[in-house]
Amino acid sequence: MSLLLEIVFSGLVIGILVSAPMGPIGMLIIRRTLIRGRWPAFYTGIGAALSDVTYCLLVGLGLSFVTDFIESHQHLLQVLGSVVLLIYAGYLFGSNPSRSITPRALRPMAPWRDFASGFLLTFSNPLILFLIIGLFARFTFQATCYEWWHKTAGYVAIAGGALGWWFMVTWFVNKVRHHFNMRSLWLINKIIASVLMLMGAVGLFSGLRALLF
């Protein structure tokens, strides 16, 4: 029983720590909560959580060829991911948030669209595998003393930790979103786009430097 509680606790912490860094998916979920409300943003978080769990399974199942490929091409992948991020940030910077809250734009969308966007955006960053490998090592998640049912409970806990994180983020942002007027939304849109541009530029610079020098 103690081993089960131990791996469940480790899984919850890993799920939160994998989701917590405020990268592109976090920016998207905050923006989506402010403009469209909590549940479309949370569906996006569910997609992100599933992507994180998928990467955790890749690490846990010992698919070394995946991590070897990513390690061998990490700088190229960093450049490609940074270019995609810069394109998205440029689109976001030029967009008008007032158009996103028109009655037509606010009509209910199929949750699977929000889910798919969260999954694909998170899955497009395979470098997260290295964070997961580090966390697995830190919490001895792959210890030989764990049986298959322990590990199954651990992966379920990882999913629970990731979902719990996005549930709390969307709840908090939704609580304060009514305090923002149109000018505030416009400013937040520019700030989020600028942060994404900075992240993309830094990633592109470091990736190109590693490839060329």
Residue frames as a rotation matrix with the C-alpha (Angstrom) as fourth column:
MET 1
0.566 0.824 0.000 0.00
0.824 -0.566 0.000 0.00
0.000 0.000 -1.000 0.00
SER 2
0.409 -0.487 -0.771 2.86
0.198 -0.778 0.597 2.37
-0.891 -0.397 -0.222 0.81
LEU 3
-0.676 -0.661 0.326 4.38
0.427 0.010 0.904 1.81
-0.601 0.751 0.275 -2.65
LEU 4
-0.116 0.733 0.670 1.03
0.972 -0.055 0.228 2.64
0.204 0.678 -0.706 -4.27
LEU 5
0.791 0.402 -0.461 0.67
0.533 -0.823 0.196 5.86
-0.301 -0.401 -0.865 -2.29
GLU 6
-0.003 -0.902 -0.432 4.27
0.223 -0.421 0.879 6.75
-0.975 -0.093 0.202 -3.08
ILE 7
-0.751 -0.320 0.578 3.92
0.597 0.044 0.801 6.38
-0.282 0.946 0.158 -6.85
VAL 8
0.261 0.899 0.351 0.53
0.941 -0.318 0.114 8.12
0.214 0.300 -0.929 -6.90
PHE 9
0.672 -0.086 -0.736 2.03
0.332 -0.853 0.403 11.09
-0.662 -0.515 -0.545 -5.06
SER 10
-0.430 -0.899 -0.082 5.01
0.233 -0.198 0.952 11.12
-0.872 0.390 0.295 -7.43
GLY 11
-0.474 0.321 0.820 2.67
0.881 0.167 0.443 10.95
0.005 0.932 -0.362 -10.41
LEU 12
0.646 0.751 -0.137 0.60
0.759 -0.652 0.007 13.90
-0.084 -0.108 -0.991 -9.19
VAL 13
0.386 -0.585 -0.713 3.72
0.079 -0.750 0.657 16.01
-0.919 -0.309 -0.243 -8.68
ILE 14
-0.653 -0.641 0.402 5.15
0.419 0.137 0.898 15.03
-0.631 0.755 0.179 -12.09
GLY 15
-0.064 0.730 0.680 1.86
0.994 -0.013 0.107 15.88
0.087 0.683 -0.725 -13.80
ILE 16
0.819 0.357 -0.450 1.79
0.450 -0.885 0.116 19.32
-0.356 -0.298 -0.886 -12.22
LEU 17
0.121 -0.876 -0.466 5.47
0.001 -0.470 0.883 20.07
-0.993 -0.107 -0.056 -12.89
VAL 18
-0.597 -0.289 0.748 5.23
0.694 0.281 0.662 19.03
-0.401 0.915 0.033 -16.55
SER 19
0.174 0.795 0.581 2.20
0.946 -0.300 0.126 21.27
0.274 0.527 -0.804 -17.09
ALA 20
0.528 0.193 -0.827 3.18
0.675 -0.686 0.271 24.23
-0.515 -0.702 -0.493 -14.91
PRO 21
-0.585 -0.778 -0.227 5.86
0.499 -0.567 0.656 25.95
-0.639 0.271 0.720 -17.08
MET 22
0.359 0.797 -0.485 4.08
0.122 -0.556 -0.822 28.88
-0.925 0.236 -0.297 -18.76
GLY 23
-0.752 -0.609 0.254 4.91
0.271 0.066 0.960 28.06
-0.601 0.791 0.115 -22.37
PRO 24
-0.911 0.374 -0.174 2.85
-0.340 -0.441 0.831 28.56
0.234 0.816 0.528 -25.53
ILE 25
-0.412 0.809 -0.418 0.06
0.493 0.584 0.644 26.25
0.766 0.059 -0.640 -24.36
GLY 26
-0.343 0.251 -0.905 -0.29
0.891 -0.218 -0.398 28.16
-0.297 -0.943 -0.149 -21.09
MET 27
-0.862 -0.007 -0.506 -0.50
-0.100 -0.978 0.184 31.46
-0.496 0.209 0.843 -22.97
LEU 28
-0.782 0.595 -0.186 -3.14
-0.151 0.110 0.982 30.01
0.605 0.796 0.004 -25.30
ILE 29
-0.294 0.697 -0.654 -5.23
0.819 0.536 0.203 28.70
0.493 -0.476 -0.728 -22.41
ILE 30
-0.522 0.077 -0.850 -5.10
0.588 -0.689 -0.424 32.03
-0.618 -0.721 0.314 -20.56
ARG 31
-0.910 0.166 -0.379 -6.10
-0.366 -0.753 0.547 33.94
-0.194 0.637 0.746 -23.70
ARG 32
-0.636 0.701 -0.324 -8.87
0.096 0.488 0.868 31.45
0.766 0.520 -0.377 -24.48
THR 33
-0.346 0.507 -0.790 -10.22
0.938 0.212 -0.275 31.74
0.028 -0.836 -0.548 -20.92
LEU 34
-0.673 0.018 -0.739 -10.26
0.229 -0.945 -0.232 35.55
-0.703 -0.325 0.633 -21.07
ILE 35
-0.807 0.294 -0.513 -11.99
-0.584 -0.533 0.613 35.69
-0.094 0.794 0.601 -24.44
ARG 36
-0.380 0.662 -0.646 -14.16
-0.430 0.492 0.757 32.58
0.819 0.565 0.098 -24.67
GLY 37
0.518 0.612 0.598 -14.57
-0.801 0.103 0.589 31.46
0.298 -0.784 0.544 -21.08
ARG 38
0.000 -0.597 0.802 -13.40
-0.883 0.376 0.280 28.69
-0.469 -0.708 -0.528 -18.81
TRP 39
0.455 0.253 0.854 -14.64
-0.147 0.967 -0.209 25.49
-0.879 -0.030 0.477 -20.43
PRO 40
0.976 -0.208 -0.062 -13.23
-0.035 0.131 -0.991 25.96
0.214 0.969 0.121 -23.96
ALA 41
0.226 -0.942 0.246 -9.91
-0.858 -0.312 -0.407 26.73
0.461 -0.119 -0.880 -22.27
PHE 42
0.039 -0.190 0.981 -10.19
-0.776 0.613 0.150 23.68
-0.630 -0.767 -0.124 -20.02
TYR 43
0.892 0.268 0.364 -10.90
0.021 0.779 -0.626 21.43
-0.451 0.567 0.689 -23.01
THR 44
0.670 -0.736 -0.099 -7.67
-0.400 -0.245 -0.883 22.81
0.626 0.631 -0.459 -24.46
GLY 45
-0.049 -0.677 0.735 -5.95
-0.998 0.013 -0.054 21.87
0.027 -0.736 -0.676 -21.20
ILE 46
0.554 0.291 0.780 -7.32
-0.369 0.926 -0.083 18.33
-0.746 -0.241 0.620 -21.45
GLY 47
0.973 -0.228 -0.029 -5.68
0.051 0.338 -0.940 18.02
0.224 0.913 0.341 -24.85
ALA 48
0.257 -0.924 0.284 -2.40
-0.718 -0.379 -0.584 19.33
0.647 -0.054 -0.761 -23.44
ALA 49
0.114 -0.165 0.980 -2.62
-0.892 0.416 0.173 16.88
-0.437 -0.894 -0.100 -20.52
LEU 50
0.875 0.242 0.420 -3.17
-0.057 0.912 -0.406 13.95
-0.481 0.331 0.812 -22.88
SER 51
0.741 -0.668 -0.075 -0.11
-0.174 -0.083 -0.981 15.00
0.649 0.740 -0.177 -24.87
ASP 52
0.027 -0.740 0.672 1.98
-0.956 -0.216 -0.200 15.15
0.293 -0.637 -0.713 -21.68
VAL 53
0.368 0.178 0.913 0.79
-0.591 0.803 0.082 11.69
-0.718 -0.569 0.400 -20.61
THR 54
1.000 -0.010 -0.010 1.61
-0.003 0.573 -0.819 10.35
0.014 0.819 0.573 -24.08
TYR 55
0.342 -0.937 0.076 5.18
-0.493 -0.248 -0.834 11.60
0.800 0.248 -0.546 -23.75
CYS 56
-0.008 -0.299 0.954 5.38
-0.983 0.178 0.047 10.15
-0.184 -0.938 -0.295 -20.24
LEU 57
0.763 0.339 0.551 4.32
-0.254 0.940 -0.227 6.77
-0.595 0.033 0.803 -21.63
LEU 58
0.835 -0.518 -0.189 6.98
-0.126 0.154 -0.980 7.00
0.536 0.842 0.063 -24.34
VAL 59
-0.071 -0.881 0.467 9.61
-0.824 -0.212 -0.525 7.53
0.562 -0.422 -0.712 -21.65
GLY 60
0.055 0.151 0.987 8.17
-0.899 0.438 -0.017 4.94
-0.435 -0.886 0.160 -19.29
LEU 61
0.903 0.341 0.262 7.85
-0.194 0.867 -0.458 2.23
-0.383 0.363 0.849 -21.90
GLY 62
0.145 -0.967 0.210 11.52
0.054 0.220 0.974 2.60
-0.988 -0.130 0.085 -22.71
LEU 63
0.805 0.143 0.577 11.15
0.570 0.087 -0.817 3.70
-0.167 0.986 -0.011 -26.32
SER 64
0.181 -0.851 -0.494 14.79
0.382 -0.402 0.832 4.72
-0.906 -0.339 0.252 -26.45
PHE 65
-0.422 -0.354 0.835 14.81
0.898 -0.034 0.439 5.16
-0.127 0.935 0.332 -30.22
VAL 66
0.574 0.679 0.458 12.40
0.697 -0.698 0.162 8.09
0.430 0.226 -0.874 -29.79
THR 67
0.885 -0.277 -0.374 14.57
0.099 -0.673 0.733 9.84
-0.455 -0.686 -0.568 -27.21
ASP 68
-0.096 -0.962 0.256 17.71
0.590 0.152 0.793 9.01
-0.802 0.227 0.553 -29.22
PHE 69
-0.076 0.143 0.987 16.21
0.964 -0.244 0.109 10.59
0.256 0.959 -0.119 -32.34
ILE 70
0.859 0.467 0.210 15.15
0.391 -0.863 0.319 13.70
0.330 -0.192 -0.924 -30.46
GLU 71
0.630 -0.694 -0.348 18.50
0.200 -0.288 0.936 13.97
-0.750 -0.660 -0.042 -28.72
SER 72
-0.268 -0.769 0.581 20.31
0.788 0.172 0.592 13.65
-0.555 0.616 0.559 -32.06
HIS 73
-0.421 0.197 0.885 18.12
0.736 -0.496 0.460 16.28
0.530 0.846 0.064 -33.74
GLN 74
0.101 0.560 -0.823 17.15
0.945 -0.313 -0.097 18.46
-0.311 -0.768 -0.560 -30.79
HIS 75
-0.552 -0.359 -0.753 18.66
0.200 -0.933 0.299 21.64
-0.810 0.014 0.587 -32.27
LEU 76
-0.963 0.254 0.093 16.90
0.066 -0.110 0.992 21.16
0.263 0.961 0.089 -35.61
LEU 77
-0.183 0.939 -0.290 13.62
0.863 0.295 0.411 20.45
0.471 -0.175 -0.865 -33.81
GLN 78
-0.126 0.069 -0.990 14.18
0.742 -0.656 -0.140 23.54
-0.659 -0.752 0.031 -31.69
VAL 79
-0.906 -0.242 -0.348 14.61
-0.042 -0.765 0.643 25.67
-0.422 0.597 0.683 -34.82
LEU 80
-0.743 0.666 0.062 11.49
0.277 0.222 0.935 24.25
0.609 0.712 -0.349 -36.49
GLY 81
-0.017 0.756 -0.655 9.40
0.987 0.119 0.111 24.63
0.162 -0.644 -0.748 -33.34
SER 82
-0.392 -0.213 -0.895 10.63
0.505 -0.863 -0.016 28.20
-0.769 -0.458 0.445 -32.87
VAL 83
-0.999 0.047 -0.017 9.68
-0.038 -0.488 0.872 29.12
0.033 0.872 0.489 -36.44
VAL 84
-0.347 0.930 -0.126 6.16
0.622 0.328 0.711 27.76
0.702 0.168 -0.692 -35.92
LEU 85
0.018 0.319 -0.948 5.92
0.962 -0.262 -0.070 29.66
-0.271 -0.911 -0.312 -32.65
LEU 86
-0.750 -0.354 -0.558 7.05
0.215 -0.929 0.301 32.92
-0.625 0.105 0.773 -34.30
ILE 87
-0.854 0.495 0.158 4.44
0.117 -0.113 0.987 32.52
0.507 0.861 0.039 -37.05
TYR 88
-0.017 0.885 -0.466 1.71
0.855 0.255 0.452 31.94
0.519 -0.390 -0.760 -34.49
ALA 89
-0.174 -0.120 -0.977 2.91
0.798 -0.599 -0.068 34.86
-0.577 -0.792 0.200 -32.36
GLY 90
-0.970 -0.203 -0.134 2.92
0.079 -0.785 0.615 37.17
-0.230 0.585 0.777 -35.39
TYR 91
-0.499 0.863 0.077 -0.65
0.359 0.124 0.925 36.17
0.789 0.489 -0.372 -36.23
LEU 92
0.124 0.544 -0.830 -1.68
0.980 0.064 0.188 36.70
0.156 -0.837 -0.525 -32.62
PHE 93
-0.558 -0.429 -0.711 0.01
0.583 -0.812 0.032 40.11
-0.590 -0.397 0.703 -32.42
GLY 94
-0.989 0.143 -0.046 -1.86
-0.130 -0.661 0.739 41.36
0.075 0.736 0.672 -35.48
SER 95
-0.438 0.882 -0.174 -5.22
0.672 0.450 0.588 39.93
0.597 0.141 -0.790 -34.44
ASN 96
-0.585 0.376 0.719 -7.96
-0.516 -0.856 0.027 42.08
0.626 -0.355 0.694 -32.95
PRO 97
-0.973 0.185 -0.142 -9.43
0.231 0.688 -0.688 40.58
-0.029 -0.702 -0.712 -29.75
SER 98
-0.492 0.846 -0.206 -12.66
-0.566 -0.490 -0.662 42.51
-0.661 -0.209 0.720 -30.29
ARG 99
-0.158 0.404 -0.901 -13.33
-0.913 0.289 0.289 40.30
0.377 0.868 0.323 -33.30
SER 100
-0.778 -0.226 -0.586 -12.96
-0.060 0.955 -0.289 37.26
0.625 -0.190 -0.757 -31.06
ILE 101
-0.844 0.489 -0.219 -15.85
0.333 0.159 -0.929 38.26
-0.420 -0.858 -0.297 -28.83
THR 102
-0.625 0.700 -0.347 -18.44
-0.768 -0.471 0.433 39.05
0.139 0.537 0.832 -31.47
PRO 103
0.196 0.785 0.588 -21.66
-0.796 0.477 -0.373 36.99
-0.573 -0.395 0.718 -31.19
ARG 104
0.785 0.083 -0.615 -20.62
-0.522 0.623 -0.582 34.91
0.335 0.778 0.532 -34.18
ALA 105
-0.144 -0.954 -0.263 -17.17
-0.485 0.300 -0.821 34.17
0.862 0.009 -0.506 -32.75
LEU 106
-0.668 -0.116 0.735 -18.58
-0.743 0.132 -0.656 33.29
-0.021 -0.984 -0.174 -29.35
ARG 107
0.474 0.835 -0.279 -21.02
-0.835 0.526 0.159 30.70
0.279 0.158 0.947 -30.65
PRO 108
0.453 -0.304 0.838 -20.37
-0.504 0.687 0.523 27.31
-0.735 -0.659 0.158 -29.03
MET 109
0.044 -0.534 -0.844 -17.70
-0.933 0.280 -0.226 25.29
0.357 0.798 -0.486 -30.80
ALA 110
0.786 0.176 -0.592 -17.25
-0.074 0.979 0.192 21.55
0.613 -0.107 0.783 -30.70
PRO 111
0.800 -0.488 0.350 -15.11
-0.457 -0.116 0.882 20.74
-0.390 -0.865 -0.316 -27.64
TRP 112
0.633 -0.587 0.504 -12.97
0.608 0.780 0.145 18.42
-0.478 0.215 0.851 -29.75
ARG 113
0.629 -0.419 0.654 -11.61
0.411 -0.534 -0.739 21.43
0.659 0.734 -0.164 -31.65
ASP 114
0.634 -0.393 0.666 -10.32
-0.700 -0.658 0.278 22.99
0.329 -0.642 -0.693 -28.44
PHE 115
0.745 -0.318 0.586 -9.05
-0.177 0.753 0.634 19.60
-0.643 -0.576 0.504 -27.31
ALA 116
0.710 -0.456 0.536 -7.25
0.703 0.505 -0.502 18.98
-0.042 0.733 0.679 -30.61
SER 117
0.631 -0.492 0.600 -5.57
-0.059 -0.801 -0.595 22.39
0.774 0.340 -0.535 -30.62
GLY 118
0.624 -0.382 0.682 -4.26
-0.777 -0.205 0.595 21.82
-0.088 -0.901 -0.425 -27.08
PHE 119
0.727 -0.337 0.599 -2.99
0.165 0.932 0.324 18.35
-0.667 -0.137 0.732 -27.92
LEU 120
0.701 -0.436 0.565 -1.28
0.672 0.137 -0.728 19.33
0.240 0.889 0.389 -31.16
LEU 121
0.653 -0.470 0.593 0.37
-0.358 -0.882 -0.305 22.48
0.667 -0.013 -0.745 -29.77
THR 122
0.566 -0.433 0.701 1.77
-0.724 0.145 0.674 20.57
-0.394 -0.890 -0.231 -26.80
PHE 123
0.703 -0.250 0.665 2.78
0.310 0.950 0.030 17.53
-0.640 0.185 0.746 -28.85
SER 124
0.862 -0.369 0.348 4.70
0.250 -0.289 -0.924 19.78
0.441 0.884 -0.157 -31.27
ASN 125
0.372 -0.757 0.536 7.33
-0.833 -0.527 -0.166 20.28
0.409 -0.385 -0.828 -28.54
PRO 126
0.754 -0.048 -0.655 9.07
0.112 0.992 0.056 16.88
0.648 -0.116 0.753 -28.19
LEU 127
-0.307 -0.930 0.204 11.89
-0.090 -0.186 -0.979 18.46
0.948 -0.318 -0.027 -26.16
ILE 128
0.260 0.481 0.837 9.58
-0.898 -0.198 0.393 18.10
0.355 -0.854 0.381 -23.17
LEU 129
0.760 -0.025 -0.649 10.81
0.061 0.998 0.033 14.50
0.647 -0.065 0.760 -23.09
PHE 130
-0.270 -0.956 -0.113 14.02
0.290 0.031 -0.957 15.67
0.918 -0.291 0.269 -21.44
LEU 131
-0.398 0.245 0.884 12.04
-0.800 -0.565 -0.203 17.34
0.450 -0.788 0.421 -18.64
ILE 132
0.683 0.730 0.004 10.05
-0.660 0.616 0.430 14.15
0.311 -0.296 0.903 -18.15
ILE 133
0.408 -0.623 -0.667 13.21
0.291 0.782 -0.552 12.01
0.865 0.031 0.500 -18.08
GLY 134
-0.612 -0.671 0.419 14.64
-0.127 -0.439 -0.889 14.29
0.781 -0.597 0.184 -15.39
LEU 135
-0.103 0.666 0.739 11.46
-0.962 -0.256 0.096 14.16
0.253 -0.701 0.667 -13.32
PHE 136
0.781 0.354 -0.515 11.21
-0.289 0.935 0.204 10.38
0.554 -0.010 0.833 -13.63
ALA 137
-0.040 -0.889 -0.457 14.77
0.382 0.409 -0.829 10.11
0.923 -0.208 0.323 -12.36
ARG 138
-0.620 -0.199 0.759 14.19
-0.476 -0.673 -0.566 12.61
0.623 -0.712 0.323 -9.55
PHE 139
0.039 0.751 0.659 11.12
-0.998 0.066 -0.016 10.78
-0.056 -0.657 0.752 -8.24
THR 140
-0.839 -0.465 0.282 12.45
-0.445 0.885 0.133 7.26
-0.312 -0.014 -0.950 -9.07
PHE 141
0.097 0.982 -0.163 9.27
-0.892 0.013 -0.452 6.69
-0.441 0.189 0.877 -11.05
GLN 142
0.441 0.012 -0.897 10.86
-0.681 0.656 -0.326 3.76
0.585 0.755 0.297 -12.90
ALA 143
-0.325 -0.598 0.732 12.06
-0.934 0.326 -0.149 1.95
-0.149 -0.732 -0.665 -9.78
THR 144
-0.619 -0.004 -0.785 12.12
-0.388 0.871 0.301 -1.83
0.683 0.491 -0.541 -10.16
CYS 145
-0.966 0.257 0.012 10.14
0.105 0.437 -0.893 -2.29
-0.235 -0.862 -0.450 -6.95
TYR 146
-0.320 0.896 -0.308 6.97
-0.715 -0.441 -0.542 -1.09
-0.622 0.047 0.782 -8.72
GLU 147
-0.521 0.287 0.804 4.65
0.505 0.863 0.018 -3.66
-0.689 0.415 -0.594 -10.27
TRP 148
-0.784 0.201 0.588 2.57
0.530 -0.276 0.802 -2.98
0.323 0.940 0.110 -13.37
TRP 149
0.280 0.959 -0.036 -0.46
0.835 -0.225 0.503 -1.91
0.474 -0.171 -0.864 -11.32
HIS 150
0.151 -0.327 -0.933 1.67
0.685 -0.646 0.337 0.57
-0.713 -0.690 0.126 -9.38
LYS 151
-0.829 -0.557 -0.057 2.87
0.327 -0.564 0.758 2.13
-0.454 0.610 0.649 -12.64
THR 152
-0.407 0.775 0.484 -0.67
0.724 -0.049 0.688 2.18
0.557 0.630 -0.541 -14.07
ALA 153
0.550 0.589 -0.592 -1.82
0.833 -0.438 0.339 4.10
-0.060 -0.679 -0.731 -11.00
GLY 154
-0.210 -0.732 -0.648 1.20
0.546 -0.638 0.543 6.38
-0.811 -0.240 0.534 -11.41
TYR 155
-0.896 -0.106 0.432 0.31
0.439 -0.366 0.821 7.29
0.071 0.925 0.374 -15.00
VAL 156
0.119 0.986 0.115 -3.30
0.814 -0.163 0.558 7.90
0.569 0.027 -0.822 -13.99
ALA 157
0.428 -0.031 -0.903 -1.95
0.749 -0.547 0.374 10.20
-0.505 -0.837 -0.211 -11.26
ILE 158
-0.714 -0.695 -0.081 0.18
0.491 -0.581 0.649 12.07
-0.498 0.424 0.756 -13.82
ALA 159
-0.543 0.610 0.577 -2.96
0.557 -0.253 0.791 12.69
0.628 0.751 -0.202 -15.87
GLY 160
0.461 0.757 -0.463 -4.78
0.845 -0.214 0.490 13.78
0.272 -0.617 -0.738 -12.71
GLY 161
-0.040 -0.569 -0.821 -2.00
0.694 -0.607 0.387 16.20
-0.719 -0.554 0.419 -11.77
ALA 162
-0.910 -0.318 0.264 -1.95
0.402 -0.534 0.744 17.76
-0.096 0.783 0.614 -15.24
LEU 163
-0.208 0.920 0.333 -5.74
0.612 -0.143 0.777 18.06
0.763 0.366 -0.533 -15.40
GLY 164
0.422 0.346 -0.838 -5.83
0.900 -0.270 0.342 19.48
-0.108 -0.898 -0.426 -11.88
TRP 165
-0.540 -0.702 -0.466 -3.32
0.585 -0.710 0.392 22.16
-0.606 -0.061 0.793 -12.86
TRP 166
-0.904 0.201 0.377 -5.33
0.235 -0.503 0.832 23.32
0.357 0.840 0.408 -15.88
PHE 167
0.097 0.968 -0.232 -8.56
0.806 0.061 0.589 23.13
0.584 -0.245 -0.774 -13.87
MET 168
0.229 -0.067 -0.971 -7.12
0.831 -0.505 0.231 25.54
-0.506 -0.860 -0.060 -11.30
VAL 169
-0.809 -0.572 -0.135 -5.57
0.401 -0.706 0.583 27.86
-0.429 0.418 0.801 -13.91
THR 170
-0.662 0.609 0.436 -8.80
0.354 -0.259 0.899 28.19
0.660 0.750 -0.044 -15.89
TRP 171
0.283 0.769 -0.574 -10.84
0.911 -0.027 0.412 28.60
0.301 -0.639 -0.708 -12.68
PHE 172
-0.082 -0.391 -0.917 -8.61
0.716 -0.663 0.219 31.44
-0.694 -0.638 0.334 -11.44
VAL 173
-0.951 -0.307 0.037 -8.35
0.239 -0.652 0.719 33.27
-0.196 0.693 0.694 -14.77
ASN 174
-0.391 0.884 0.258 -12.10
0.587 0.024 0.809 32.94
0.709 0.467 -0.528 -15.29
LYS 175
0.209 0.452 -0.867 -12.71
0.969 -0.213 0.123 34.49
-0.129 -0.866 -0.483 -11.87
VAL 176
-0.178 -0.394 -0.902 -10.81
0.377 -0.874 0.307 37.64
-0.909 -0.285 0.304 -12.79
ARG 177
-0.696 -0.223 0.683 -11.65
0.709 -0.061 0.703 37.92
-0.115 0.973 0.201 -16.50
HIS 178
0.320 0.903 0.287 -14.76
0.907 -0.380 0.182 40.04
0.274 0.202 -0.940 -15.92
HIS 179
0.493 -0.215 -0.843 -12.53
0.433 -0.780 0.452 42.79
-0.754 -0.588 -0.292 -14.54
PHE 180
-0.638 -0.766 0.082 -10.96
0.400 -0.238 0.885 43.28
-0.658 0.597 0.458 -17.98
ASN 181
0.439 0.729 -0.525 -12.40
-0.173 -0.505 -0.846 45.71
-0.881 0.462 -0.096 -20.51
MET 182
0.956 -0.010 0.293 -11.74
0.281 0.308 -0.909 45.79
-0.081 0.951 0.298 -24.26
ARG 183
0.607 -0.784 0.127 -8.55
-0.630 -0.573 -0.524 47.82
0.484 0.238 -0.842 -23.87
SER 184
0.151 -0.533 0.833 -7.28
-0.826 0.394 0.402 45.36
-0.543 -0.749 -0.381 -21.25
LEU 185
0.640 0.138 0.756 -7.96
0.169 0.934 -0.313 42.43
-0.750 0.328 0.575 -23.59
TRP 186
0.944 -0.319 0.083 -6.13
-0.003 -0.259 -0.966 44.24
0.329 0.912 -0.245 -26.41
LEU 187
0.339 -0.855 0.393 -3.15
-0.915 -0.397 -0.073 44.87
0.218 -0.335 -0.917 -24.12
ILE 188
0.231 -0.212 0.950 -3.07
-0.510 0.805 0.304 41.27
-0.828 -0.555 0.078 -22.86
ASN 189
0.917 0.143 0.372 -3.24
0.231 0.571 -0.788 40.04
-0.325 0.809 0.491 -26.45
LYS 190
0.725 -0.685 0.068 -0.17
-0.366 -0.467 -0.805 42.14
0.583 0.559 -0.589 -27.33
ILE 191
0.171 -0.680 0.713 1.72
-0.973 -0.002 0.232 41.06
-0.156 -0.733 -0.662 -24.20
ILE 192
0.470 0.058 0.881 1.06
-0.168 0.985 0.025 37.35
-0.866 -0.160 0.473 -24.77
ALA 193
0.967 -0.109 0.230 2.03
0.249 0.217 -0.944 37.66
0.053 0.970 0.237 -28.43
SER 194
0.547 -0.806 0.224 5.23
-0.673 -0.584 -0.454 39.54
0.497 0.097 -0.862 -27.49
VAL 195
0.179 -0.452 0.874 6.19
-0.797 0.454 0.398 36.92
-0.576 -0.768 -0.279 -24.90
LEU 196
0.695 0.134 0.707 5.65
0.198 0.909 -0.367 34.17
-0.691 0.395 0.605 -27.47
MET 197
0.911 -0.405 0.078 7.74
-0.058 -0.314 -0.948 36.11
0.408 0.859 -0.310 -30.00
LEU 198
0.298 -0.830 0.471 10.54
-0.946 -0.323 0.029 36.45
0.129 -0.454 -0.882 -27.46
MET 199
0.287 -0.131 0.949 10.41
-0.416 0.875 0.247 32.73
-0.863 -0.466 0.197 -26.65
GLY 200
0.883 0.100 0.459 10.45
0.337 0.547 -0.767 31.86
-0.328 0.831 0.449 -30.34
ALA 201
0.782 -0.618 0.081 13.31
-0.388 -0.584 -0.713 34.27
0.488 0.526 -0.697 -31.09
VAL 202
0.170 -0.727 0.665 15.45
-0.945 0.071 0.319 32.95
-0.279 -0.683 -0.675 -28.23
GLY 203
0.414 0.056 0.909 14.78
-0.071 0.997 -0.029 29.36
-0.908 -0.053 0.417 -29.26
LEU 204
0.973 -0.035 0.229 15.56
0.232 0.097 -0.968 30.12
0.012 0.995 0.102 -32.91
PHE 205
0.581 -0.798 0.159 18.79
-0.721 -0.596 -0.355 31.92
0.378 0.092 -0.921 -32.04
SER 206
0.050 -0.584 0.810 20.08
-0.824 0.434 0.364 29.21
-0.564 -0.686 -0.460 -29.70
GLY 207
0.601 0.239 0.763 19.05
0.116 0.918 -0.379 26.45
-0.791 0.316 0.524 -32.10
LEU 208
0.963 -0.254 0.094 20.74
0.048 -0.178 -0.983 28.06
0.266 0.951 -0.159 -35.11
ARG 209
0.388 -0.866 0.317 23.86
-0.909 -0.416 -0.026 28.83
0.154 -0.278 -0.948 -33.09
ALA 210
0.125 -0.315 0.941 24.13
-0.514 0.790 0.334 25.19
-0.848 -0.525 -0.063 -32.03
LEU 211
0.773 0.236 0.589 23.60
0.321 0.656 -0.683 23.99
-0.548 0.717 0.432 -35.60
LEU 212
0.916 -0.329 0.228 26.01
0.075 -0.420 -0.904 26.39
0.393 0.846 -0.361 -37.29
PHE 213
0.266 -0.854 0.447 28.81
-0.771 -0.467 -0.433 26.74
0.579 -0.230 -0.783 -34.74
